[in-house]
Amino acid sequence: MPTVAPNSNLSGRRLAELMIEHNIGVGEEHAYRIKKIDSDYFEEA
């Protein structure tokens, strides 16, 4: 395994963002469905 020099410029917050973005060491707890109004449904003919 190659060794990598530590990067002290990487904050804990940024590390967490990257972990979430790339699905590394995280799991989905809840999923939310976001709805929007279908304006075509309400159009008058």
N, C-alpha and C positions, 0 to 999 in steps of 0.2 A: 504494500500500500504506500503510495507516495506521501511524503510529508509536506505539509503546507504551513507556511509561516503564519502565525496568528495575525489577525487584522484588528487592531485596536480602534479603528475608525468605524466599525460596525456596531451600532447601538443595539441594545436589547430589543427595542421596539422594531428596528429595521430587520433584525434577525427573525422576529416573530412574523412580520409582514411577509418576508421571503418564504418562511416555512409554510404559511397559509397559502400563499400564491402557488407554491410548487407541491402542495400536499405532502410535506415531509414531516413526519412525527405528529400529525394532527388527524382528527377524525370528525365526522359530521355529527353534531349533537341534535340539531333541529333544522328543518328546512321550512322556509316560508314561501307561500305562493302569493304573488303580487298581482292584483286584478286591475284592469283598466276598463273604462266605459267604452262600449262598442257604439260609436256615434251613428253608424249605419243602421243599427237596430231602431233608432229613434227618428230616422228621416221620414218626412211625410212624402207620400207618393203624389 
